[in-house]
Amino acid sequence: MWKKILLVLVFIIAFLLCPLIFKDKGRSELHGPDLNELQYKEIFYKNEIDGIELAGMLFIPESGGPFPVAVIIHGSGTSRRDNPWYLSITAFLQKNGVAVLLPDKRGCEKLEGAWVGADFETLATDIESAVNYIRSQNTFNFSGIGIIGMSQGGWIAPIVASRTDGIDFVVNVSGPMVTVGEQLLHEEFYNISPYTYDFIARLVSPLAVKILKRHETVSPFAEYNPIPYWKNVDIPVFVAYGGNDTNNPVDDSVKRMKESGLDHFQTRVYFDGGHAILNNKTSRVSEEFLHDLVSFIQDNYKAEDSLTFGRQAIQ
């Protein structure tokens, strides 16, 4: 009798352990430029709403201006200046005639305050202040300003674009078009599934989402829906996704855009690129995506803005 019970227990344990043994839990490591290889200028400015001291890096192309400028919006969590994902995009833009302002995220690197506990509307004011810094600076002449939201930054981008004058284009890189709850459900399934069976992961992930929504890193924007903000954006938008993204439900995001009347946005899904839109052969950000990004910016910034903005720029 005991032998049979023991045999059944061994079988159950072996069954439960199979995913740990046989499922692939590895992820491609992202390679990108080293920050020490890039030329940039340290900048400092203030949040115009709460007075927090802001800082960042300004990457100016070597060729003669005026240049279109892209302001990067960070994704979730703590951000570092040497993040290879941000630097890959920044370096390519700088090389191809687009200036980039890569701000420090509040509470990270040289920035005051804290991103933990901040809602998207508050984080958006940091980006609005960065846009206004570009308008008022006298380091270089520019010809239009746009914003690039990276991952969670793609949720913040429409808030900035819908309430800030003088922005010429918006780019959403792997930012969901679904609600926070829908995104978390997708992400938690893929966080859990490598360690168990899919049917168990689907049962457990809703509970994980409920717990996450109560955490201080998520609770300020737990009920956020980006669509109402995107509907108020009336400038050119480029949405870029990687196939097989385990953080963002890409198919649902594309479907939500169509259902919401946002199918006029320029949208592209890069095959098997994942959340970072990688070329899996090189483990670097897809050059196809990077070229599309540069083309979109070049097609949609307003060159005439250089006549009204940056009059005091150093030539």
Stockholm file with secondary structure:
# STOCKHOLM 1.0

chainA/1-315         MWKKILLVLVFIIAFLLCPLIFKDKGRSELHGPDLNELQYKEIFYKNEIDGIELAGMLFIPESGGPFPVAVIIHGSGTSRRDNPWYLSITAFLQKNGVAVLLPDKRGCEKLEGAWVGADFETLATDIESAVNYIRSQNTFNFSGIGIIGMSQGGWIAPIVASRTDGIDFVVNVSGPMVTVGEQLLHEEFYNISPYTYDFIARLVSPLAVKILKRHETVSPFAEYNPIPYWKNVDIPVFVAYGGNDTNNPVDDSVKRMKESGLDHFQTRVYFDGGHAILNNKTSRVSEEFLHDLVSFIQDNYKAEDSLTFGRQAIQ
#=GR chainA/1-315 SS CHHHHHHHHHHHHHHHHHHHHHSCCCCCCCCCCCGGGSCCEEEEEECTTTCCEEEEEEECCSSCSCEEEEEEECCSSCCCTTCHHHHHHHHHHHHTTCEEEEECCTTSTTCCSCSTTCCHHHHHHHHHHHHHHHHHCCSSCEEEEEEEEETTHHHHHHHHHHHCTTCCEEEEESCCSSCHHHHHHHHHHHHHGGGSCHHHHHHHHHHHHHHHHHSTTTGGGTTCCSHHHHTTCCSCEEEEEETTCSSSCHHHHHHHHHHTTCTTSEEEEETTCTTTTEETTTTEECHHHHHHHHHHHHHHSCGGGGGTSCTTCCC
#=GC SS_cons         CHHHHHHHHHHHHHHHHHHHHHSCCCCCCCCCCCGGGSCCEEEEEECTTTCCEEEEEEECCSSCSCEEEEEEECCSSCCCTTCHHHHHHHHHHHHTTCEEEEECCTTSTTCCSCSTTCCHHHHHHHHHHHHHHHHHCCSSCEEEEEEEEETTHHHHHHHHHHHCTTCCEEEEESCCSSCHHHHHHHHHHHHHGGGSCHHHHHHHHHHHHHHHHHSTTTGGGTTCCSHHHHTTCCSCEEEEEETTCSSSCHHHHHHHHHHTTCTTSEEEEETTCTTTTEETTTTEECHHHHHHHHHHHHHHSCGGGGGTSCTTCCC
//
